[in-house]
C-alpha cells in the first residue's frame, strides 16, 4: 500500500525548510572560492598602549617574584644535595672535625678537584674545625656531592683556635638538633647553618627558604638550651 502524504504536513514543513536554506546561504557568504561554512569571527585587537598581563610566578599567587626571591628559587631548585649530606661530606674530609658553618651559594671558582663545576653552579661552602681548633674550608658540589676543595685556614693564631674549641665545647646543641627545632616551627629548605654569638649568647643560626613564596626565615637557637631566641621572616 502506498503511503499518503498529508497536504497539511507539507505546507507546515515548507517554511521551516526555507528558513534553514536561508540561514545556510547567509552563513556561506564571504567564504573564499564559494566554499560554504561558518563565517570566521574576528578577535578584537588589544587597545593600543595596553601592557601585557603579568604572567603568574611558580607560586601560583599571580604576583611577580622580587630579585631576591628569584635568586633563592633558582639556587634551591638547582641544588640536589641537602645540607646535612654536604655537612657530612665536609666533616668527613677532615678527620675528627666538627661543623662550624655551612652555606648554600653560587660557585665562583677555586676548586682543586677535577672536573670543576661551571661558574654559577650551586655549592655548599663549609667551615669545619679540627680537634685543635684549626678551621678548614671545604667546598662541596651541591649537585654531585663531591669535594671541590679542602684547605686549612692559615691566619689563625693560638687564641683563635682556643676560642673556637671553647665555643664548640659549650655548644650542647648539635647543628642537626638546631635545624630540627627550626623546621619544627616552619617548613622550608635549609640554606645556611652556622655557629655564632649574639649578645654574648652562643647560638646556631639557621636559614630556611619557603618553597611556596620563596621567603627566607632566619632562626637564632640557643646552642646551650635549644631555645628559639629569634625568628625573622624576610619576604623580599
KAJO-V346772 format. One record per pair of residues at least 12 apart in sequence whose ideal C-beta (glycine too) atoms are under 10 Angstrom apart, sorted by the first residue. I is the first residue (numbers start at 0). J is the second residue. If there is no record, write none. Layout:
BEGIN
i;j
I;J
I;J
END
This chain:
BEGIN
i;j
23;35
23;36
25;38
26;38
56;68
56;69
56;72
56;212
56;213
57;69
57;72
57;76
57;210
57;211
57;213
58;72
58;209
58;210
58;211
58;212
58;213
59;211
59;212
60;211
60;212
62;212
64;212
64;213
65;213
65;214
65;234
65;235
66;235
67;213
67;214
67;215
67;233
67;234
67;235
68;208
68;209
68;212
68;213
68;214
68;215
68;233
68;234
68;235
69;213
70;105
70;213
71;103
71;188
71;190
71;206
71;208
71;209
71;210
71;213
71;214
71;215
71;233
72;208
72;210
72;212
72;213
73;105
73;119
73;121
73;213
74;103
74;104
74;105
74;119
74;120
74;121
74;141
74;188
74;190
74;208
75;103
75;121
75;141
75;187
75;188
75;189
75;190
75;208
75;209
75;210
75;213
76;121
76;188
76;210
76;213
77;103
77;105
77;119
77;120
77;121
77;141
77;142
78;103
78;104
78;120
78;121
78;122
78;123
78;140
78;141
78;142
78;188
78;190
79;121
79;140
79;141
79;142
79;143
79;144
80;103
80;121
80;122
80;123
80;139
80;140
80;141
80;142
80;143
80;144
80;145
81;103
81;123
81;141
81;144
81;188
81;189
82;98
82;101
82;102
82;103
82;123
82;125
82;139
82;141
82;174
82;175
82;178
82;188
82;189
82;190
82;191
82;192
82;205
82;206
83;98
83;101
83;174
83;175
83;178
83;189
83;192
84;123
84;139
84;141
84;144
85;98
85;101
85;102
85;103
85;122
85;123
85;124
85;125
85;137
85;138
85;139
85;140
85;141
85;144
85;146
85;189
86;98
86;100
86;101
86;123
86;125
86;127
86;137
86;139
86;174
86;175
86;178
86;189
86;192
87;139
87;144
88;123
88;125
88;137
88;139
88;140
88;144
88;145
88;146
89;101
89;123
89;124
89;125
89;126
89;127
89;135
89;136
89;137
89;138
89;139
89;146
89;149
90;125
90;127
90;128
90;135
90;137
91;127
91;137
91;146
92;125
92;127
92;135
92;137
92;138
92;139
92;146
92;148
92;149
93;125
93;127
93;128
93;129
93;130
93;133
93;134
93;135
93;136
93;137
93;149
93;151
94;129
94;130
95;127
95;128
95;129
95;130
95;131
96;125
96;126
96;127
96;128
96;129
96;130
96;133
96;134
96;135
96;137
97;127
97;128
97;129
97;130
97;132
97;163
97;164
97;167
97;168
97;170
97;173
97;174
97;194
98;125
98;126
98;127
98;128
98;137
98;167
98;173
98;174
98;175
98;192
98;193
98;194
99;125
99;126
99;127
99;128
99;132
99;134
99;135
99;136
99;163
99;166
99;167
99;170
99;174
99;192
99;193
99;194
99;195
100;124
100;125
100;126
100;127
100;128
100;134
100;136
100;174
100;191
100;192
100;193
100;194
100;195
100;203
100;204
101;123
101;124
101;125
101;126
101;127
101;137
101;139
101;174
101;189
101;190
101;191
101;192
101;193
102;122
102;123
102;124
102;125
102;126
102;190
102;191
102;192
102;193
102;206
103;121
103;122
103;123
103;124
103;139
103;141
103;188
103;189
103;190
103;191
103;192
103;206
103;208
104;121
104;122
104;123
104;124
104;138
104;141
104;190
104;191
105;118
105;119
105;120
105;121
105;122
105;124
105;141
106;118
106;119
106;120
106;121
106;122
106;123
106;124
106;138
106;140
106;141
106;142
106;147
107;119
107;120
107;122
107;124
107;138
108;138
108;147
108;148
109;122
109;124
109;136
109;138
109;147
109;148
109;150
110;122
110;138
110;140
110;145
110;146
110;147
110;148
111;138
111;146
111;147
111;148
111;149
111;150
112;138
112;140
112;143
112;145
112;146
112;147
112;148
112;149
113;147
114;143
114;145
115;140
115;147
115;148
116;138
116;140
116;141
116;142
116;143
116;145
116;147
120;140
120;141
120;142
120;143
120;147
121;139
121;140
121;141
121;142
121;190
122;138
122;139
122;140
122;141
122;142
122;147
122;148
123;137
123;138
123;139
123;140
123;141
123;144
123;147
123;190
124;136
124;137
124;138
124;139
124;141
124;147
124;148
124;191
125;137
125;138
125;139
125;146
125;149
125;192
125;193
126;152
126;163
126;193
126;194
127;149
128;152
128;155
128;160
128;163
128;164
128;166
128;167
128;194
129;151
129;160
129;163
129;164
130;164
131;155
131;157
131;160
131;161
131;163
131;164
132;155
132;157
132;158
132;159
132;160
132;161
132;162
132;163
132;164
132;165
132;166
132;167
133;151
133;152
133;153
133;155
133;159
133;160
133;163
133;164
134;150
134;151
134;152
134;153
134;154
134;155
134;159
134;160
134;163
135;149
135;150
135;151
135;152
136;148
136;149
136;150
136;151
136;152
137;149
137;150
138;150
163;194
165;201
166;194
166;195
166;196
166;201
166;222
167;194
167;201
167;222
169;194
169;201
169;222
169;223
170;194
170;201
170;202
170;203
170;221
170;222
170;223
171;201
171;221
171;222
171;223
171;224
171;225
172;194
172;201
172;202
172;203
172;220
172;221
172;222
172;223
172;224
172;225
172;226
173;203
173;222
173;225
174;189
174;192
174;193
174;194
174;203
174;205
174;220
174;222
175;192
175;203
176;203
176;220
176;222
176;225
177;192
177;194
177;202
177;203
177;204
177;205
177;218
177;219
177;220
177;221
177;222
177;225
177;227
178;192
178;203
178;205
178;207
178;218
178;220
179;205
179;220
179;225
180;203
180;205
180;218
180;220
180;221
180;225
180;226
180;227
181;203
181;204
181;205
181;206
181;207
181;216
181;217
181;218
181;219
181;220
181;227
181;230
182;205
182;207
182;218
183;227
184;207
184;216
184;218
184;220
184;227
184;230
185;207
185;209
185;214
185;216
185;218
185;230
185;232
186;207
186;209
186;210
186;211
186;216
187;205
187;206
187;207
187;208
187;209
187;210
187;211
187;213
187;214
187;215
187;216
188;206
188;207
188;208
188;209
188;210
188;215
189;205
189;206
189;207
189;208
190;205
190;206
190;207
190;208
190;215
191;204
191;205
191;206
191;207
191;208
191;215
191;217
192;204
192;205
192;206
192;218
192;220
193;205
193;206
194;222
195;219
195;222
196;222
197;219
197;221
197;228
197;229
198;219
198;228
200;219
200;221
200;222
200;223
200;224
200;226
200;228
201;221
201;222
201;223
202;218
202;219
202;220
202;221
202;222
202;223
202;226
202;227
202;228
202;229
203;218
203;219
203;220
203;221
203;222
203;225
204;217
204;218
204;219
204;220
204;222
204;228
204;229
205;217
205;218
205;219
205;220
205;227
205;230
206;218
206;231
206;233
207;230
207;232
208;233
209;232
209;234
212;232
212;234
213;234
214;232
214;233
214;234
214;235
215;231
215;232
215;233
215;234
215;235
216;230
216;231
216;232
216;233
216;234
217;229
217;230
217;231
217;232
217;233
218;230
218;231
219;231
END
